[in-house]
Amino acid sequence: MAPTTVQIDRATRVDIRLDLEFFSPLQHSTGYSVNLSESGVLGVFERQLDIWNSGDLRISVGEERWTVETRVARVAADGVALTFRNLHADQRGKLRALISGVLATADAPQFHCA
């Protein structure tokens, strides 16, 4: 009998520019986001980050600074994809509120990855 396969929808991403700072024992770099979802962020950094490197990412949202645990999942010409790890309920809530706020604006670019 063949294994059952299930398609899992990916998180909605929104185009948003936020200041970012990645830091780990091995690397430190600042940059900005290209897009954001509940599962991660695509960013452009001043220094190249190493694939699979884990560290903290400080996200600046207005006057607030959020720090989340991340891992570098992909390094490509369009930026560095970081996945969020071990998000607490309050961190996930802040991300959802930010994404919902962007989606609620009339001129917000948005797309859904299938």
C-alpha positions in Angstrom: 0.0 0.0 0.0 1.3 3.4 -1.0 2.0 6.0 1.7 -0.6 8.7 2.1 0.6 12.1 0.9 -0.9 15.4 2.1 -0.2 18.8 0.7 0.6 21.3 3.3 -0.2 24.9 2.5 2.7 27.3 3.1 2.3 30.4 5.1 1.1 33.6 3.6 4.0 36.0 2.9 3.7 39.8 2.9 6.2 42.2 1.3 7.4 44.4 4.2 10.7 46.2 4.9 11.9 45.9 8.5 15.4 46.3 9.9 17.0 43.0 10.8 20.0 42.0 12.8 21.3 38.4 12.9 23.7 37.3 15.5 25.2 34.0 16.6 28.5 32.9 18.1 29.8 32.6 14.5 28.4 35.5 12.7 26.8 39.0 13.0 25.2 41.0 10.2 22.5 43.7 9.8 20.1 44.0 6.9 16.4 44.4 6.0 13.5 42.1 5.2 12.1 41.5 1.7 9.1 39.5 2.9 7.8 37.9 6.1 5.5 35.0 7.1 4.7 33.2 10.3 7.3 30.6 9.4 10.3 32.9 8.4 11.7 35.9 6.7 13.5 36.6 3.4 16.2 39.2 4.1 19.1 41.0 2.5 22.2 41.3 4.7 25.4 43.3 4.6 27.4 40.1 5.1 26.7 36.7 3.7 25.3 34.3 6.3 26.3 30.6 6.3 23.7 28.0 5.4 22.3 26.1 8.4 23.8 28.6 10.9 21.5 29.1 13.9 21.2 32.3 15.8 19.0 35.1 17.0 17.3 37.5 14.7 16.3 41.0 16.0 13.4 42.4 14.1 12.7 46.1 14.4 9.0 46.9 14.1 8.6 50.7 14.7 10.0 51.4 18.1 9.7 47.7 19.2 12.5 45.2 18.9 11.6 41.5 18.7 14.2 38.7 19.0 13.4 35.3 17.6 15.5 32.1 17.2 16.2 31.4 13.6 18.2 29.1 11.2 19.6 30.0 7.8 17.6 27.8 5.4 18.7 29.2 2.0 21.2 31.6 0.6 20.5 32.9 -2.9 20.7 35.9 -5.2 17.4 37.2 -3.9 18.4 37.1 -0.3 18.8 34.9 2.7 15.8 32.8 3.9 15.6 32.3 7.6 13.2 30.0 9.3 11.8 30.8 12.7 12.4 28.2 15.4 10.8 27.5 18.8 8.4 30.5 18.6 6.6 31.2 21.8 2.8 31.9 21.6 3.4 35.6 22.2 6.0 35.8 19.4 3.6 34.0 17.0 0.8 36.3 18.0 2.9 39.4 17.3 3.8 38.0 13.8 0.2 37.2 13.1 -0.9 40.7 14.1 1.8 42.3 12.0 1.0 40.2 8.9 -2.8 40.8 9.4 -2.1 44.6 9.6 -0.2 44.5 6.4 -2.9 42.5 4.6 -5.6 44.9 5.9 -4.0 47.9 4.1 -5.6 48.5 0.7 -2.3 48.8 -1.2 -0.5 45.9 0.5 1.2 43.5 -2.0 0.4 40.0 -1.0 0.8 36.5 -2.4 0.3 33.0 -1.2 2.8 30.2 -1.8 1.2 26.9 -2.8 
